[in-house]
Amino acid sequence: MTGANAHDVTELIALVDAVPELRGRGRRPRRRLELIMADRAYDSRFRRAELDERGLAAEIPGRHQPHGSGLGRHRWVVERTFAWLHQLKRLLVRYDRRADIHEAFVALGCCLVCFRRLNRSF
């Protein structure tokens, strides 16, 4: 978790390193990430080299390339989830100074979002 004035690009490698091993389905479980999808802000030789060192494929459109990379198909899922979490006023504006308290409220908010979605489906 970073401050509001820190750019996300600076935390990309730390975030990738912090992702735990993944459990897969079926006979051969997946153990690590395979693909990183990001927007144009993450396009740099340094970031691509760092991801290459970790054996990750990067789907990042070039900075001066025309639009149409197709990443918007997947991004709306993340944006929609943030919108659901921002319905909870405590998460819309972060008032908590301690990161552990904020993370606890985010986890609680995720539980509420899941509960509401599941409640509608039955």
C-alpha positions in Angstrom: 0.0 0.0 0.0 1.4 3.4 -1.0 0.4 7.0 -0.5 -1.9 8.7 -2.8 0.9 10.7 -4.4 3.0 7.7 -5.4 2.6 6.6 -9.0 1.6 3.0 -9.5 4.4 2.2 -12.0 7.0 2.5 -9.2 5.3 -0.4 -7.4 4.8 -2.8 -10.3 7.8 -5.1 -9.6 7.1 -5.2 -5.9 3.5 -6.1 -6.6 4.5 -8.9 -9.0 7.0 -10.3 -6.4 4.4 -10.2 -3.7 1.9 -12.4 -5.6 1.8 -15.8 -3.9 1.8 -19.1 -5.8 -1.4 -19.9 -7.6 -3.4 -23.0 -7.3 -4.6 -24.3 -10.6 -7.4 -26.6 -11.6 -7.1 -30.1 -12.9 -4.1 -32.3 -13.1 -1.3 -29.8 -13.4 -1.7 -26.8 -11.0 -0.3 -23.5 -12.0 2.4 -22.2 -9.7 3.1 -18.7 -10.9 1.8 -15.8 -13.0 2.2 -16.1 -16.7 0.9 -12.9 -18.2 0.8 -9.3 -17.0 -1.7 -6.9 -18.6 -1.1 -3.2 -18.1 -1.9 0.1 -19.7 0.5 2.5 -21.5 1.9 4.1 -18.4 3.8 0.8 -17.6 5.5 0.8 -21.0 9.3 1.1 -20.5 12.3 -1.0 -21.4 13.2 -1.3 -17.7 9.8 -2.7 -16.7 9.7 -5.1 -19.6 13.2 -6.3 -18.8 12.3 -6.8 -15.1 9.2 -8.8 -16.1 11.3 -10.8 -18.6 13.7 -11.8 -15.8 10.8 -13.2 -13.9 9.6 -15.2 -16.9 6.4 -13.2 -17.3 4.9 -12.2 -20.7 3.8 -8.6 -20.8 0.8 -7.4 -22.7 1.5 -3.7 -22.6 0.6 -1.4 -25.5 3.3 1.0 -26.6 3.1 4.6 -25.6 2.8 6.0 -29.1 0.8 3.2 -30.7 -2.8 3.6 -31.8 -5.6 2.5 -29.5 -7.2 -0.8 -29.9 -5.0 -3.1 -27.7 -8.1 -4.8 -26.4 -7.2 -4.3 -22.7 -10.4 -2.4 -22.1 -12.4 -5.7 -22.3 -10.7 -6.8 -19.0 -10.2 -3.5 -17.3 -13.9 -2.8 -16.8 -14.1 -5.7 -14.4 -11.6 -3.9 -12.1 -13.2 -0.6 -12.5 -16.6 -2.1 -11.7 -15.2 -3.7 -8.6 -13.8 -0.4 -7.4 -17.2 1.3 -8.0 -18.8 -1.4 -5.8 -16.2 -0.8 -3.1 -16.7 3.0 -3.3 -20.3 2.6 -2.4 -19.0 2.1 1.1 -18.1 5.6 2.2 -15.3 4.5 4.5 -13.4 3.1 1.5 -14.2 6.0 -0.8 -12.0 8.4 1.1 -9.3 6.8 3.3 -9.4 8.3 6.8 -7.3 5.6 8.5 -3.7 6.3 9.0 -2.7 2.7 9.7 -2.5 0.4 6.7 -3.6 -2.7 8.6 -6.9 -1.0 9.6 -7.5 0.1 6.0 -6.8 -3.3 4.7 -9.2 -4.8 7.2 -12.0 -2.5 6.0 -11.1 -3.3 2.3 -11.4 -7.1 3.2 -14.7 -6.4 4.9 -15.9 -4.4 1.9 -15.0 -7.3 -0.4 -17.0 -9.6 1.8 -20.0 -7.3 1.6 -19.8 -7.0 -2.2 -19.6 -10.8 -2.5 -22.5 -11.3 -0.1 -24.7 -8.8 -2.0 -23.9 -10.4 -5.4 -24.6 -13.9 -4.0 -27.7 -12.8 -2.2 -29.2 -11.5 -5.5 -28.4 -14.8 -7.3 -30.5 -17.0 -5.0 
